Amino acid sequence: MANGPVTLGMMKVREAETGVRGSETKPDMSFLSHLAYGTAFAVLYAMTESRVKANPMVKGGVLGLGVWGLSRMGLIPSLKLPPAGASVGLSRDSQMALAHLVWGASISQAVSSLKERG
């Protein structure tokens, strides 16, 4: 759903930060794991979202911010991985939180549309 475009966006950001085009390098495991991680949470959301009675966009926003927060504050430090990006600070965290908010809303909208179709 939204994971492919998000991962491609990450590749473009990396190109801008490093000056190396994605076609010049092999896709690394961080991109593949990001795609798999996001897909797993999107599937989990689709399977469980009907249990929570709230506006779908709110649920999607919580999903996006939850996935980002869980990763940024828990998973990444516990695995002793460096945060993504050349400069990590409030501005970068704000950008990533907003990107994941949009991702969650996109997942929510896609799930709602698919469930309406039956």
C-alpha positions in Angstrom: 0.0 0.0 0.0 1.9 3.0 1.3 5.1 1.2 2.2 6.6 1.2 -1.3 6.3 5.0 -1.8 7.6 5.6 1.7 10.7 3.4 1.1 11.3 5.1 -2.2 11.1 8.4 -0.5 13.7 7.3 2.0 16.0 6.4 -0.9 15.6 9.9 -2.3 16.4 11.5 1.0 19.5 9.3 1.3 20.5 10.3 -2.2 20.1 14.0 -1.2 22.1 13.5 2.0 25.0 11.4 0.5 25.0 12.5 -3.1 24.9 8.8 -4.2 22.1 7.8 -6.5 20.1 4.7 -5.5 20.8 3.0 -8.8 24.5 3.2 -8.1 24.2 1.1 -4.9 22.5 -2.2 -4.0 19.4 -1.8 -1.9 20.6 -2.4 1.6 18.9 -4.2 4.4 17.7 -1.1 6.1 15.4 -0.3 3.2 14.2 -3.9 2.9 13.7 -4.2 6.6 11.8 -0.8 6.7 9.5 -2.1 3.9 8.9 -5.4 5.8 8.4 -3.7 9.2 5.9 -1.2 7.8 4.0 -3.9 5.9 3.8 -6.1 9.0 2.3 -3.2 11.0 -0.1 -2.4 8.2 -1.3 -6.0 8.1 -1.7 -6.1 11.9 -3.6 -2.8 11.7 -5.9 -4.2 9.0 -6.6 -7.3 11.1 -7.4 -5.4 14.4 -8.6 -1.9 13.5 -12.3 -2.8 13.7 -11.9 -3.5 17.5 -11.3 0.2 18.1 -14.3 2.5 17.6 -12.8 5.8 16.4 -12.4 7.9 13.3 -10.3 5.9 10.8 -7.9 8.8 10.3 -7.4 9.1 14.0 -6.7 5.4 14.2 -4.3 5.7 11.3 -2.5 8.7 12.9 -2.1 6.8 16.1 -0.7 3.8 14.1 1.8 6.0 12.3 3.0 7.9 15.3 3.0 4.7 17.4 5.2 2.8 14.9 7.6 5.7 14.6 7.7 6.3 18.4 8.1 2.6 19.2 11.0 2.3 16.7 12.7 5.7 17.5 12.5 5.5 21.3 12.6 1.7 21.8 13.7 -0.6 19.0 16.5 1.4 17.5 18.2 2.2 20.8 17.7 -1.3 22.2 19.4 -2.8 19.1 22.2 -0.1 19.4 21.5 1.1 15.9 22.3 4.7 14.9 19.2 6.8 14.0 18.6 7.3 10.3 19.8 10.4 8.6 22.8 12.6 8.6 21.5 15.0 11.2 19.2 13.8 13.9 17.6 16.4 16.0 14.2 17.9 16.8 13.7 19.1 13.2 14.5 15.6 11.8 12.3 13.9 14.4 9.5 16.3 13.6 9.8 15.4 9.9 9.8 11.7 10.6 6.9 11.9 12.9 4.9 13.9 10.3 5.9 11.4 7.6 4.7 8.5 9.7 1.5 10.3 10.6 0.8 10.6 6.9 1.8 6.9 6.4 -0.7 5.8 9.1 -3.5 7.9 7.6 -2.8 6.4 4.2 -2.9 2.9 5.6 -6.1 3.6 7.4 -7.7 5.1 4.2 -6.6 2.1 2.1 -7.9 -0.4 4.7 -11.3 1.5 5.0 -11.6 1.5 1.2 -10.8 -2.2 0.8 -13.3 -3.2 3.6 -16.0 -1.1 2.0 -15.6 -3.0 -1.3 -15.9 -6.3 0.6 
